[in-house]
Amino acid sequence: MARKGFARRPPGSGGGTGHHGRGRRALARVRFRADGRCVVVKARIVRHKGQRFRSAPLARHIQYLERDGVTRDGRDASMFDAEGDAADRAGFASRCEDDRHHFRFIVSPEDAGEIGDLRRFTRDLMADMAKDLETRLDWIAVDHWNTDNPHIHILVRGVADDGKDLVVDRGYRCRSGSGHRLDDYGPAG
């Protein structure tokens, strides 16, 4: 019998692999900080094949993210990565072709307009995420300034550095994804 306010899933209703993924230990170490920055993160896992495949091909999504009119200074948008401001987007899409899935994150710090360098912020965030997940991450990103809330779109390969599928613990994703607020990412200002 389910307790009041809690839903029980029927057997076989999906909900993941049944295994804990990466990030569980990092989640246990998280503490809210008084000087933290509020960040809204939306996370989506995009399957490349099978019944759950419902998204535009990755190359088309990258093309959409690089559309005109989304940058701070009105230039054409361009993908960046950990190494620099000219990411090899075709190479990234090619590396993802045989992956089971990839991740799409939208990261929106509440004070994004005041952050001097959103790309540096993104690189720091992704370095922390790699540390939390205990693997090197292959990612590309683009910053968008076309709304009242500047934000970053980040695409992450679904493969860990050991070649296995990158499975991220649901608690870590829910803590840092699906529109939840992160109140502990870096000092504000």
Secondary structure, DSSP 8 states (H G I E B T S, - for coil): ---TT-----TT---S-SS--BTHHHHHH----TTB--EEEEEEEEESSSTT--S--HHHHHHHHT-TT-STTSS----B-SS-SS--HHHHHHHHTTSSEEEEEEEEETTGGG-S-HHHHHHHHHHHHHHHHTS---EEEEEE-SSSS-EEEEEEESB-TTSSB--B-HHHHHHHSTTEEES-SSB--
